[in-house]
Amino acid sequence: MAIDPKLLTELAERRARAKAGGGEDKLEARRKKGVMTARDRLDALFNQGTFVEWGMHARHDCHNFGMENKELACDGVISGVGTVDGRVVAAFSQDFTVSGGSLGAVHAQKIASLMEHALKIGCPVVGINDSGGARIQEGDHSLAGYSKVFYHNVLLSGVLPQIAIIAGPCAGGAAYSPALMDFIIMVKGSANMFICGPEVIQAVTGQKCTMGDIGSTHVHATVSGNIHFVADNDAHAMQIARKLLSYLPSNNVLDPPHHPVAQLDLTPDPGMNELVPATPKDPFNILHVIQRLVDDGDYLEVQRDWARNIVICFARIQGMVVGIIANQPAVKAGTLDIDASDKAARFIRFCNVFNIPIVNLVDVPGFLPGVQQERGGIIRHGAKMLFAYASATVPKVTVILRKAYGGAYIAMCNKEMGADYVYAWPTAEIAVMGAEGAVRILFRREIAAAADPKAKEAELVAEYRRKFCTPYEAAEKVMITDVIEPAETRAAVAAALRHSLTKRETRPPKKHGTIPL
Ligand code: HXC
């Protein structure tokens, strides 16, 4: 008794209609424009042939306004589970060819169910956004749908890594699902993201602007800091997502994918001794240090073009995954300001919640002085860094390269803030403030009264620096683990990481702290 062939025909026809999206002509038009279809994107994300689709036969409520008998393939979103580099990942991809990828009740239900399943099996979620927003015909059902998606974003937060890709329009409240996820990758040219568009802004405020001014990839990468990675096109976005996933554990109870080496290589790297300029005030590029520190010079920089005075990136050091937070002396002298504090604090918290050890590279003259900074709340923003470091229980390794002054030194995670290892180069200056500033405050009268005030000041500065700005002063008080040659940094950090992989630190039970947001 074989199955009735009519049933198989019906199934095949339904599948074909679902896969046709908004029609072959619309799909082809996108490909011609160099924009991938929703299914092409999933194919590019997953290992070939591993994607298993769910909810292909989903259908919106036929009583919706103006939608009677209108068939919307997959209800505008393709969802399912597959593997990336052999590890399970859940993903959804909105199909703009189907009613503009707009989100209605069933569309939202598909996304929320996928997230619930991801939570049970403990795998990351990737959301590919390309949508005209709330499906207008479904009225408040689509608002309820968005709420359901946001609720699940928050439920998953800190349990599973969540990555959003903005591949098309992302308008109004719809931008909040990506904003609630951990990382946003945005495609140059075809994507935009905003809460109130140019027409609304002009109508309400009279201010004229373009989409480029408020919602472009460039603006979000350099000014608003809303996104983490810029992709040149769809294929590049999927590549970035895959690379990012290669550093992340599948969930918060697993370690990240370390590739431990059988035996650490502890040989020095003399090239590291060449990197820091002899004069303390000369800028240098911290990326050169990072490149020498990490395996194969390979790292993934996050928010590269925003708050460039601090660098955050993922990398491996002798096979161990790390999150690196480094002052960038080449930009604003590496000072900490509002944006740098926000950028670092969020990254520290991400690393902590996903068991990724943290490496800090310190060359910081202080918080950025300025009226705007004070009025903008640098106290509150800087406090986020203090809070994030002090509450992080993952291994924390700090290397002080040059300046480590005042509150900014603490904000970059010194021993008393919970660093497990603090190494200082002989060039390190650990002090309440720079020698010039300290001498001016302490010896103003003596300098003024001297026969040659300039010479007197220089003499006092040299003396202060000798006495108070050396790493040995801190080493004597056991505020640092050791003073090392720059050449020994890679070996010291690798050993510190290797020895701390079993670190366990418990804190008093609580719902959560009250981080100054
Ligand atoms: C229903 C929609 C739609 C929507 C687009 N479409 N957006 N259908 N609900 N929100 C449909 C169009 O009717 C059209 O259908 C098809 O998708 C393609 O749209 P076009 O306008 O032809 O495409 P394009 O010219 O590329 O413009 C894209 C767009 C524009 C800029 C996104 O469609 C647009 O402005 N849409 C409305 C955006 C919006 O205001 N959304 C609501 C935001 S409020 P046919 O059948 O002709 O192919 C919101 C609240 C969320 O999202 C709150 C969450 C808390």
Residues whose N, C-alpha, C, O or C-beta is under 5 A from the ligand:
A	BS01	HXC	S99 G100 S102 S131 G132 G133 A134 R135 I136 Y146 P169 A171 G172 G173 A174
